[in-house]
Amino acid sequence: QMQLHESGPGLVKPSETLSLTCSVSGGAVTSYSWSWIRQPPGKGLEWIGYIDYSGNTNYNPPFNSRVTMSVDTSKNHLSLTLKSLTAADTAVYYCARDRPKWEGDACDIWGQGTMVIVSS
Amino acid sequence: DIQMTQSPSSLSASIGDRVTISCRASQTISLYLNWYQQKPGKAPTLLIYTASSLLSGVPSRFSGSGSGTDFTLTISSLQPDDFATYYCQQTYSPPRTFGQGTRVEIK
């Protein structure tokens, strides 16, 4: 069974860049599309964007100028980079596997999430 | 962007109750509507995709219906494990927006 595991720095200073990794086990990262989603403390889910099996990306407009998603096939993992952090970026960050379009692009496997706190 | 509005924002129900949660899209999304369950401190889990398809392994007391702009998640007989927050998500067009969530609490 496929499993996802996010990892990151935990604490980042304002204006700095966040780098997160999502390790994929039990399947090839190139076989699926992947979403990144975040959840500020006590709030709802916010879709950041997706990257497909060809490396094509689609980002939520509020993140367009700050976010980069990539796939590393040699390590079988995904990466998320988010620049110019502010306190509003404090959240739990999730990676998730997308089902095919004809199955709704639904996120059927999620990582456990990694908490990121932006604070000086 | 397509806005997703869930109602109610929260509800209280008893074990065995039938529970319905509504999700309305600001424009038509065909059947591209998914439902997730999230428990405190845990990642969301997928329940239903494409409006009414039950994910394998999800109890049959969960069902989804609707098309176009109006959708419903129904729990036919609420169980103790079902107390959680439920989110709808549209994947008709990016950005793939979520509803604000519906918290199901014990009465």
Contacts between the chains, C-beta under 8 A, distances in Angstrom:
chain1	res1	chain2	res2	distance
A	35	B	96	7.3
A	44	B	87	6.8
A	44	B	98	6.1
A	44	B	99	7.6
A	44	B	100	5.2
A	44	B	101	4.9
A	45	B	36	7.8
A	45	B	38	7.9
A	45	B	44	6.7
A	45	B	87	5.7
A	45	B	89	7.6
A	45	B	98	4.4
A	45	B	101	7.6
A	46	B	98	7.2
A	47	B	89	7.5
A	47	B	95	5.5
A	47	B	96	4.6
A	47	B	97	6.5
A	47	B	98	6.6
A	49	B	94	7.9
A	49	B	95	7.7
A	50	B	94	7.8
A	50	B	96	7.5
A	58	B	94	4.8
A	58	B	95	8.0
A	60	B	94	7.4
A	60	B	95	4.1
A	61	B	1	7.6
A	61	B	95	6.7
A	94	B	43	5.8
A	94	B	44	7.7
A	99	B	49	6.3
A	102	B	50	7.9
A	103	B	49	5.5
A	103	B	50	6.3
A	103	B	53	7.2
A	104	B	31	7.5
A	104	B	32	5.7
A	104	B	33	7.4
A	104	B	34	5.3
A	104	B	49	4.0
A	104	B	50	4.1
A	104	B	51	7.9
A	104	B	53	7.5
A	104	B	91	5.5
A	105	B	32	7.3
A	105	B	34	8.0
A	105	B	91	3.9
A	105	B	96	6.9
A	106	B	34	4.2
A	106	B	46	5.4
A	106	B	49	3.7
A	106	B	50	7.6
A	106	B	55	8.0
A	106	B	89	7.6
A	106	B	91	6.8
A	107	B	34	7.5
A	107	B	36	7.5
A	107	B	44	7.5
A	107	B	46	6.1
A	107	B	89	7.8
A	108	B	46	4.7
A	108	B	49	7.5
A	108	B	55	6.5
A	110	B	43	4.0
A	110	B	44	6.1
A	110	B	45	7.1
A	111	B	43	6.6
A	112	B	42	8.0
A	112	B	43	5.8
A	113	B	43	5.3
